[in-house]
Amino acid sequence: MATTTYSLRMDEGLKKSFDDFCESVGLTATVAINMFAKKTVAEQKIPFEVNAEPRRVTAKEARKAFYQLRKEAKKNGLQDMTLDEINEEIRLAREERRAREAKKAKEGADAL
């Protein structure tokens, strides 16, 4: 089968991010674009999703994030919260989220 060149323009940052993603799932950009084109033509739709494995966080990165969160908590006056207070904050946030989701679902049902 004969091959041809397909040239396209892309933002430099997007190209780098795309190349990095392709590498993370063991592909080249050319292979990924060919996969996309073949499936799109065969299924007549944007046909699939490819996900990279979750990135592993190093101990150094985790420590850095922990200290940053601790710094933010101190700045916001939250560093002295007990575990019970933290759990109550989480419970209230979840309750609010469920209420918003229920309201949204009801509004969607009412629209029908």
MDAnalysis code that builds the backbone (N, CA, C; Angstrom):
import MDAnalysis as mda
import numpy as np

u = mda.Universe.empty(336, n_residues=112, atom_resindex=np.repeat(np.arange(112), 3), trajectory=True)
u.add_TopologyAttr("name", ["N", "CA", "C"] * 112)
u.add_TopologyAttr("resid", np.arange(1, 113))
u.add_TopologyAttr("resname", ["MET", "ALA", "THR", "THR", "THR", "TYR", "SER", "LEU", "ARG", "MET", "ASP", "GLU", "GLY", "LEU", "LYS", "LYS", "SER", "PHE", "ASP", "ASP", "PHE", "CYS", "GLU", "SER", "VAL", "GLY", "LEU", "THR", "ALA", "THR", "VAL", "ALA", "ILE", "ASN", "MET", "PHE", "ALA", "LYS", "LYS", "THR", "VAL", "ALA", "GLU", "GLN", "LYS", "ILE", "PRO", "PHE", "GLU", "VAL", "ASN", "ALA", "GLU", "PRO", "ARG", "ARG", "VAL", "THR", "ALA", "LYS", "GLU", "ALA", "ARG", "LYS", "ALA", "PHE", "TYR", "GLN", "LEU", "ARG", "LYS", "GLU", "ALA", "LYS", "LYS", "ASN", "GLY", "LEU", "GLN", "ASP", "MET", "THR", "LEU", "ASP", "GLU", "ILE", "ASN", "GLU", "GLU", "ILE", "ARG", "LEU", "ALA", "ARG", "GLU", "GLU", "ARG", "ARG", "ALA", "ARG", "GLU", "ALA", "LYS", "LYS", "ALA", "LYS", "GLU", "GLY", "ALA", "ASP", "ALA", "LEU"])
u.atoms.positions = np.array([
    [0.850, -1.172, 0.000],
    [0.000, 0.000, 0.000],
    [0.895, 1.235, 0.000],
    [0.591, 2.161, -0.878],
    [1.371, 3.395, -0.974],
    [1.043, 4.309, 0.205],
    [2.036, 5.041, 0.650],
    [1.812, 6.005, 1.723],
    [2.017, 7.407, 1.198],
    [1.482, 8.361, 1.917],
    [1.620, 9.760, 1.546],
    [1.870, 10.575, 2.808],
    [2.307, 11.781, 2.618],
    [2.579, 12.658, 3.753],
    [1.371, 13.533, 4.014],
    [1.017, 13.663, 5.261],
    [-0.076, 14.542, 5.688],
    [0.552, 15.596, 6.569],
    [0.527, 16.831, 6.117],
    [1.151, 17.917, 6.860],
    [0.072, 18.750, 7.527],
    [0.283, 19.089, 8.797],
    [-0.683, 19.929, 9.487],
    [0.035, 20.888, 10.405],
    [-0.642, 21.964, 10.726],
    [-0.092, 22.953, 11.648],
    [-0.741, 22.757, 13.004],
    [0.081, 22.938, 14.047],
    [-0.389, 22.729, 15.403],
    [0.385, 23.651, 16.328],
    [-0.270, 24.135, 17.345],
    [0.398, 24.937, 18.362],
    [1.592, 24.148, 18.906],
    [2.707, 24.817, 19.080],
    [3.942, 24.156, 19.515],
    [3.768, 23.445, 20.859],
    [3.097, 24.107, 21.796],
    [2.869, 23.489, 23.104],
    [1.991, 22.263, 23.010],
    [0.946, 22.334, 22.166],
    [0.054, 21.186, 21.973],
    [0.827, 20.025, 21.359],
    [1.682, 20.320, 20.373],
    [2.480, 19.259, 19.739],
    [3.350, 18.559, 20.766],
    [4.016, 19.329, 21.611],
    [4.876, 18.722, 22.634],
    [4.052, 17.869, 23.582],
    [2.922, 18.395, 24.019],
    [2.054, 17.634, 24.925],
    [1.550, 16.361, 24.263],
    [1.180, 16.455, 22.975],
    [0.697, 15.281, 22.242],
    [1.811, 14.251, 22.090],
    [3.007, 14.708, 21.726],
    [4.148, 13.791, 21.603],
    [4.440, 13.107, 22.946],
    [4.405, 13.874, 24.030],
    [4.650, 13.305, 25.364],
    [3.593, 12.261, 25.702],
    [2.312, 12.586, 25.410],
    [1.239, 11.629, 25.674],
    [1.447, 10.351, 24.872],
    [1.703, 10.502, 23.570],
    [1.905, 9.330, 22.718],
    [3.019, 8.449, 23.258],
    [4.093, 9.074, 23.668],
    [5.215, 8.318, 24.232],
    [4.781, 7.568, 25.490],
    [3.938, 8.215, 26.313],
    [3.519, 7.593, 27.574],
    [2.657, 6.354, 27.358],
    [1.991, 6.255, 26.188],
    [1.193, 5.061, 25.893],
    [1.866, 4.160, 24.861],
    [3.144, 4.439, 24.576],
    [3.933, 3.569, 23.711],
    [3.683, 3.742, 22.221],
    [3.260, 4.926, 21.805],
    [2.994, 5.181, 20.393],
    [3.850, 6.339, 19.896],
    [3.916, 6.460, 18.584],
    [4.448, 7.685, 17.986],
    [3.242, 8.524, 17.580],
    [3.459, 9.793, 17.335],
    [2.368, 10.656, 16.894],
    [1.805, 10.157, 15.567],
    [2.656, 9.687, 14.670],
    [2.208, 9.176, 13.377],
    [1.279, 7.985, 13.546],
    [1.657, 7.049, 14.405],
    [0.820, 5.868, 14.643],
    [-0.516, 6.285, 15.263],
    [-0.476, 7.197, 16.229],
    [-1.703, 7.639, 16.883],
    [-2.641, 8.308, 15.886],
    [-2.115, 9.162, 15.021],
    [-2.956, 9.853, 14.040],
    [-3.505, 8.870, 13.014],
    [-2.697, 7.888, 12.612],
    [-3.189, 6.859, 11.688],
    [-4.293, 6.018, 12.328],
    [-4.128, 5.672, 13.609],
    [-5.174, 4.925, 14.320],
    [-6.472, 5.729, 14.316],
    [-6.350, 7.004, 14.646],
    [-7.504, 7.892, 14.680],
    [-8.197, 7.937, 13.316],
    [-7.417, 8.139, 12.254],
    [-7.986, 8.259, 10.906],
    [-8.688, 6.972, 10.482],
    [-8.069, 5.821, 10.708],
    [-8.665, 4.534, 10.298],
    [-9.978, 4.272, 11.026],
    [-9.987, 4.481, 12.343],
    [-11.202, 4.235, 13.115],
    [-12.287, 5.248, 12.773],
    [-11.902, 6.491, 12.555],
    [-12.881, 7.523, 12.219],
    [-13.579, 7.178, 10.913],
    [-12.814, 6.776, 9.902],
    [-13.380, 6.420, 8.608],
    [-14.248, 5.164, 8.742],
    [-13.767, 4.161, 9.454],
    [-14.508, 2.908, 9.588],
    [-15.825, 3.092, 10.338],
    [-15.816, 3.914, 11.388],
    [-17.004, 4.072, 12.231],
    [-17.803, 5.326, 11.924],
    [-17.249, 6.208, 11.093],
    [-17.904, 7.459, 10.730],
    [-18.258, 8.301, 11.956],
    [-17.342, 8.305, 12.910],
    [-17.478, 9.116, 14.124],
    [-16.126, 9.175, 14.813],
    [-16.006, 10.076, 15.782],
    [-14.801, 10.081, 16.615],
    [-14.945, 8.852, 17.500],
    [-14.109, 7.844, 17.286],
    [-14.445, 6.509, 17.760],
    [-13.867, 6.012, 19.079],
    [-12.866, 6.645, 19.608],
    [-12.230, 6.000, 20.743],
    [-11.540, 6.980, 21.656],
    [-11.173, 6.454, 22.804],
    [-10.450, 7.242, 23.794],
    [-9.225, 6.430, 24.206],
    [-8.079, 7.063, 24.236],
    [-6.851, 6.421, 24.682],
    [-6.396, 7.154, 25.927],
    [-6.180, 6.427, 27.011],
    [-5.782, 7.048, 28.268],
    [-4.384, 6.604, 28.668],
    [-3.619, 7.537, 29.159],
    [-2.305, 7.204, 29.715],
    [-2.518, 6.610, 31.106],
    [-1.594, 5.787, 31.527],
    [-1.666, 5.284, 32.896],
    [-1.444, 6.450, 33.842],
    [-2.104, 6.411, 34.993],
    [-1.912, 7.509, 35.944],
    [-0.427, 7.695, 36.270],
    [-0.037, 8.943, 36.334],
    [1.356, 9.245, 36.625],
    [1.642, 8.930, 38.080],
    [2.751, 8.291, 38.341],
    [3.153, 7.972, 39.704],
    [3.793, 9.206, 40.329],
    [3.399, 9.515, 41.533],
    [3.941, 10.668, 42.256],
    [5.113, 10.186, 43.098],
    [6.229, 10.899, 42.999],
    [7.396, 10.529, 43.789],
    [7.223, 11.007, 45.225],
    [7.992, 10.432, 46.127],
    [7.943, 10.842, 47.533],
    [8.310, 12.319, 47.652],
    [9.265, 12.760, 46.869],
    [9.677, 14.168, 46.907],
    [8.530, 15.082, 46.487],
    [7.809, 14.713, 45.413],
    [6.668, 15.504, 44.960],
    [5.544, 15.511, 45.995],
    [5.307, 14.358, 46.614],
    [4.257, 14.261, 47.632],
    [4.599, 15.132, 48.838],
    [5.848, 15.087, 49.258],
    [6.288, 15.921, 50.386],
    [6.128, 17.401, 50.064],
    [6.524, 17.776, 48.855],
    [6.410, 19.171, 48.433],
    [4.942, 19.605, 48.452],
    [4.046, 18.759, 47.925],
    [2.615, 19.076, 47.917],
    [2.074, 19.168, 49.337],
    [2.507, 18.261, 50.207],
    [2.061, 18.291, 51.602],
    [2.459, 19.600, 52.271],
    [3.707, 20.007, 52.102],
    [4.162, 21.244, 52.734],
    [3.466, 22.472, 52.144],
    [3.169, 22.426, 50.854],
    [2.438, 23.528, 50.235],
    [1.017, 23.605, 50.795],
    [0.368, 22.452, 50.938],
    [-0.980, 22.439, 51.520],
    [-0.958, 22.917, 52.968],
    [0.049, 22.499, 53.705],
    [0.170, 22.927, 55.098],
    [0.357, 24.443, 55.185],
    [1.162, 24.983, 54.269],
    [1.387, 26.426, 54.222],
    [0.075, 27.161, 53.919],
    [-0.694, 26.640, 52.948],
    [-1.987, 27.248, 52.596],
    [-2.965, 27.156, 53.765],
    [-2.977, 26.034, 54.463],
    [-3.874, 25.866, 55.604],
    [-3.540, 26.879, 56.697],
    [-2.255, 27.067, 56.947],
    [-1.839, 28.037, 57.962],
    [-2.247, 29.447, 57.544],
    [-2.025, 29.765, 56.264],
    [-2.378, 31.084, 55.747],
    [-3.880, 31.352, 55.902],
    [-4.697, 30.307, 55.748],
    [-6.149, 30.446, 55.832],
    [-6.713, 30.132, 57.221],
    [-5.823, 29.968, 58.197],
    [-6.272, 29.722, 59.564],
    [-6.894, 28.357, 59.791],
    [-6.485, 27.383, 59.028],
    [-7.090, 26.049, 59.127],
    [-6.146, 24.986, 59.687],
    [-4.955, 25.359, 60.072],
    [-3.962, 24.367, 60.472],
    [-4.285, 23.676, 61.784],
    [-5.182, 24.252, 62.581],
    [-5.480, 23.664, 63.888],
    [-6.775, 22.865, 63.909],
    [-7.332, 22.531, 62.755],
    [-8.575, 21.766, 62.714],
    [-8.336, 20.346, 63.198],
    [-9.300, 19.822, 63.950],
    [-9.220, 18.425, 64.386],
    [-9.690, 17.531, 63.243],
    [-9.432, 16.254, 63.375],
    [-9.885, 15.302, 62.370],
    [-11.416, 15.317, 62.281],
    [-12.087, 15.428, 63.420],
    [-13.556, 15.501, 63.410],
    [-14.042, 16.731, 62.654],
    [-13.373, 17.870, 62.824],
    [-13.758, 19.083, 62.121],
    [-13.529, 18.943, 60.614],
    [-12.436, 18.324, 60.256],
    [-12.139, 18.090, 58.843],
    [-13.196, 17.170, 58.236],
    [-13.510, 16.094, 58.946],
    [-14.521, 15.159, 58.450],
    [-15.883, 15.832, 58.312],
    [-16.225, 16.731, 59.239],
    [-17.488, 17.470, 59.151],
    [-17.497, 18.379, 57.931],
    [-16.377, 19.040, 57.647],
    [-16.275, 19.879, 56.449],
    [-16.490, 19.038, 55.188],
    [-15.891, 17.874, 55.167],
    [-16.043, 16.980, 54.015],
    [-17.501, 16.541, 53.887],
    [-18.129, 16.170, 55.001],
    [-19.521, 15.731, 54.978],
    [-20.422, 16.836, 54.434],
    [-20.223, 18.064, 54.909],
    [-21.036, 19.189, 54.448],
    [-20.827, 19.465, 52.959],
    [-19.576, 19.392, 52.503],
    [-19.290, 19.620, 51.085],
    [-19.967, 18.558, 50.225],
    [-19.941, 17.306, 50.678],
    [-20.599, 16.230, 49.922],
    [-22.107, 16.419, 49.906],
    [-22.658, 16.835, 51.025],
    [-24.100, 17.080, 51.121],
    [-24.510, 18.199, 50.153],
    [-23.726, 19.262, 50.117],
    [-24.003, 20.361, 49.191],
    [-23.915, 19.897, 47.743],
    [-22.914, 19.087, 47.439],
    [-22.759, 18.581, 46.078],
    [-23.948, 17.707, 45.693],
    [-24.384, 16.825, 46.588],
    [-25.542, 15.972, 46.293],
    [-26.796, 16.817, 46.070],
    [-26.965, 17.869, 46.868],
    [-28.125, 18.749, 46.706],
    [-28.091, 19.448, 45.347],
    [-26.902, 19.929, 44.935],
    [-26.770, 20.575, 43.626],
    [-27.085, 19.586, 42.503],
    [-26.578, 18.356, 42.630],
    [-26.816, 17.342, 41.599],
    [-28.288, 16.977, 41.527],
    [-28.942, 16.867, 42.683],
    [-30.370, 16.544, 42.705],
    [-31.176, 17.667, 42.072],
    [-30.812, 18.909, 42.371],
    [-31.510, 20.065, 41.798],
    [-31.331, 20.077, 40.281],
    [-30.126, 19.806, 39.828],
    [-29.832, 19.785, 38.394],
    [-30.635, 18.666, 37.700],
    [-30.692, 17.505, 38.340],
    [-31.444, 16.384, 37.770],
    [-32.936, 16.715, 37.696],
    [-33.455, 17.354, 38.746],
    [-34.864, 17.737, 38.774],
    [-35.155, 18.756, 37.685],
    [-34.273, 19.745, 37.524],
    [-34.456, 20.750, 36.482],
    [-34.439, 20.100, 35.098],
    [-33.565, 19.120, 34.915],
    [-33.502, 18.412, 33.644],
    [-34.764, 17.610, 33.383],
    [-35.301, 16.959, 34.434],
    [-36.535, 16.177, 34.291],
    [-37.720, 17.099, 34.023],
    [-37.738, 18.251, 34.679],
    [-38.836, 19.209, 34.479],
    [-38.830, 19.760, 33.056],
    [-37.657, 19.870, 32.465],
    [-37.544, 20.410, 31.118],
    [-38.129, 19.456, 30.074],
    [-38.190, 18.175, 30.433],
    [-38.729, 17.187, 29.476],
    [-40.215, 17.307, 29.485],
])
